[in-house]
Amino acid sequence: MSIGEVKATLGEARQLLEEGKTAVEGIGDSLNEAAGLMLATLHDSRREEAETARKAVAEAVREVKLALRAITAAQESGNDFGKALG
């Protein structure tokens, strides 16, 4: 594979990562909205199911944040590699 082909592949990867980031951000926005409604609905509930739901939502929010960090790290690594190629 030539340097030009590697650069082209990196360009495609950058585009796909940006599209993925946008999708995950949208999921995060929807999740935050749903979580707010759920937490407001369950705010006084002490039932085991309510606590399980709270934990599940907190974990989902955490996973979205981790996914966004991973995408950002991949973008930065790709950019650094592209710069090293010249």
Phi and psi in degrees as GROMACS dihedral restraints (atoms count N, CA, C in turn):
[ dihedral_restraints ]
;  ai    aj    ak    al  type     phi  dphi    fc
    3     4     5     6     1   -82.2    20    10
    4     5     6     7     1   166.1    20    10
    6     7     8     9     1   -61.1    20    10
    7     8     9    10     1   -38.9    20    10
    9    10    11    12     1   -60.9    20    10
   10    11    12    13     1   -40.5    20    10
   12    13    14    15     1   -68.2    20    10
   13    14    15    16     1   -38.2    20    10
   15    16    17    18     1   -63.3    20    10
   16    17    18    19     1   -44.1    20    10
   18    19    20    21     1   -62.3    20    10
   19    20    21    22     1   -40.8    20    10
   21    22    23    24     1   -63.7    20    10
   22    23    24    25     1   -41.1    20    10
   24    25    26    27     1   -65.2    20    10
   25    26    27    28     1   -40.2    20    10
   27    28    29    30     1   -62.4    20    10
   28    29    30    31     1   -38.4    20    10
   30    31    32    33     1   -62.2    20    10
   31    32    33    34     1   -42.7    20    10
   33    34    35    36     1   -63.8    20    10
   34    35    36    37     1   -41.9    20    10
   36    37    38    39     1   -62.5    20    10
   37    38    39    40     1   -41.8    20    10
   39    40    41    42     1   -59.0    20    10
   40    41    42    43     1   -43.6    20    10
   42    43    44    45     1   -64.2    20    10
   43    44    45    46     1   -45.0    20    10
   45    46    47    48     1   -65.1    20    10
   46    47    48    49     1   -39.9    20    10
   48    49    50    51     1   -63.6    20    10
   49    50    51    52     1   -39.8    20    10
   51    52    53    54     1   -65.4    20    10
   52    53    54    55     1   -41.3    20    10
   54    55    56    57     1   -63.5    20    10
   55    56    57    58     1   -42.6    20    10
   57    58    59    60     1   -62.8    20    10
   58    59    60    61     1   -41.6    20    10
   60    61    62    63     1   -61.6    20    10
   61    62    63    64     1   -43.5    20    10
   63    64    65    66     1   -62.0    20    10
   64    65    66    67     1   -42.2    20    10
   66    67    68    69     1   -64.3    20    10
   67    68    69    70     1   -45.7    20    10
   69    70    71    72     1   -65.9    20    10
   70    71    72    73     1   -37.5    20    10
   72    73    74    75     1   -61.8    20    10
   73    74    75    76     1   -40.5    20    10
   75    76    77    78     1   -63.7    20    10
   76    77    78    79     1   -41.8    20    10
   78    79    80    81     1   -61.4    20    10
   79    80    81    82     1   -43.9    20    10
   81    82    83    84     1   -60.8    20    10
   82    83    84    85     1   -42.1    20    10
   84    85    86    87     1   -61.6    20    10
   85    86    87    88     1   -45.8    20    10
   87    88    89    90     1   -64.6    20    10
   88    89    90    91     1   -41.7    20    10
   90    91    92    93     1   -63.1    20    10
   91    92    93    94     1   -43.3    20    10
   93    94    95    96     1   -62.1    20    10
   94    95    96    97     1   -39.6    20    10
   96    97    98    99     1   -64.9    20    10
   97    98    99   100     1   -47.0    20    10
   99   100   101   102     1   -64.3    20    10
  100   101   102   103     1   -40.0    20    10
  102   103   104   105     1   -63.3    20    10
  103   104   105   106     1   -41.5    20    10
  105   106   107   108     1   -60.1    20    10
  106   107   108   109     1   -44.9    20    10
  108   109   110   111     1   -64.7    20    10
  109   110   111   112     1   -43.5    20    10
  111   112   113   114     1   -64.2    20    10
  112   113   114   115     1   -45.7    20    10
  114   115   116   117     1   -65.0    20    10
  115   116   117   118     1   -36.2    20    10
  117   118   119   120     1   -65.7    20    10
  118   119   120   121     1   -38.4    20    10
  120   121   122   123     1   -69.1    20    10
  121   122   123   124     1   -38.5    20    10
  123   124   125   126     1   -97.2    20    10
  124   125   126   127     1     9.9    20    10
  126   127   128   129     1   -55.3    20    10
  127   128   129   130     1   -33.7    20    10
  129   130   131   132     1  -100.9    20    10
  130   131   132   133     1    -3.7    20    10
  132   133   134   135     1   -76.1    20    10
  133   134   135   136     1   134.1    20    10
  135   136   137   138     1  -111.5    20    10
  136   137   138   139     1     7.7    20    10
  138   139   140   141     1   -66.0    20    10
  139   140   141   142     1   151.2    20    10
  141   142   143   144     1   -60.3    20    10
  142   143   144   145     1   -38.5    20    10
  144   145   146   147     1   -63.7    20    10
  145   146   147   148     1   -36.9    20    10
  147   148   149   150     1   -66.4    20    10
  148   149   150   151     1   -42.2    20    10
  150   151   152   153     1   -66.2    20    10
  151   152   153   154     1   -39.1    20    10
  153   154   155   156     1   -61.9    20    10
  154   155   156   157     1   -42.1    20    10
  156   157   158   159     1   -65.0    20    10
  157   158   159   160     1   -41.3    20    10
  159   160   161   162     1   -60.8    20    10
  160   161   162   163     1   -44.2    20    10
  162   163   164   165     1   -65.3    20    10
  163   164   165   166     1   -39.8    20    10
  165   166   167   168     1   -64.3    20    10
  166   167   168   169     1   -41.6    20    10
  168   169   170   171     1   -66.9    20    10
  169   170   171   172     1   -42.5    20    10
  171   172   173   174     1   -61.0    20    10
  172   173   174   175     1   -40.2    20    10
  174   175   176   177     1   -66.6    20    10
  175   176   177   178     1   -40.2    20    10
  177   178   179   180     1   -63.6    20    10
  178   179   180   181     1   -42.8    20    10
  180   181   182   183     1   -61.9    20    10
  181   182   183   184     1   -42.5    20    10
  183   184   185   186     1   -61.5    20    10
  184   185   186   187     1   -43.1    20    10
  186   187   188   189     1   -64.6    20    10
  187   188   189   190     1   -37.5    20    10
  189   190   191   192     1   -63.1    20    10
  190   191   192   193     1   -44.2    20    10
  192   193   194   195     1   -62.0    20    10
  193   194   195   196     1   -42.3    20    10
  195   196   197   198     1   -64.0    20    10
  196   197   198   199     1   -40.6    20    10
  198   199   200   201     1   -62.3    20    10
  199   200   201   202     1   -42.4    20    10
  201   202   203   204     1   -65.3    20    10
  202   203   204   205     1   -38.1    20    10
  204   205   206   207     1   -64.5    20    10
  205   206   207   208     1   -40.9    20    10
  207   208   209   210     1   -64.8    20    10
  208   209   210   211     1   -40.9    20    10
  210   211   212   213     1   -64.2    20    10
  211   212   213   214     1   -44.2    20    10
  213   214   215   216     1   -61.9    20    10
  214   215   216   217     1   -41.9    20    10
  216   217   218   219     1   -63.7    20    10
  217   218   219   220     1   -40.1    20    10
  219   220   221   222     1   -65.3    20    10
  220   221   222   223     1   -40.3    20    10
  222   223   224   225     1   -62.4    20    10
  223   224   225   226     1   -44.7    20    10
  225   226   227   228     1   -64.5    20    10
  226   227   228   229     1   -41.9    20    10
  228   229   230   231     1   -63.7    20    10
  229   230   231   232     1   -42.7    20    10
  231   232   233   234     1   -62.7    20    10
  232   233   234   235     1   -41.7    20    10
  234   235   236   237     1   -63.4    20    10
  235   236   237   238     1   -42.9    20    10
  237   238   239   240     1   -62.7    20    10
  238   239   240   241     1   -42.8    20    10
  240   241   242   243     1   -64.4    20    10
  241   242   243   244     1   -42.1    20    10
  243   244   245   246     1   -61.2    20    10
  244   245   246   247     1   -41.2    20    10
  246   247   248   249     1   -65.0    20    10
  247   248   249   250     1   -36.7    20    10
  249   250   251   252     1   -67.4    20    10
  250   251   252   253     1   -28.7    20    10
  252   253   254   255     1   -73.8    20    10
  253   254   255   256     1   -23.5    20    10
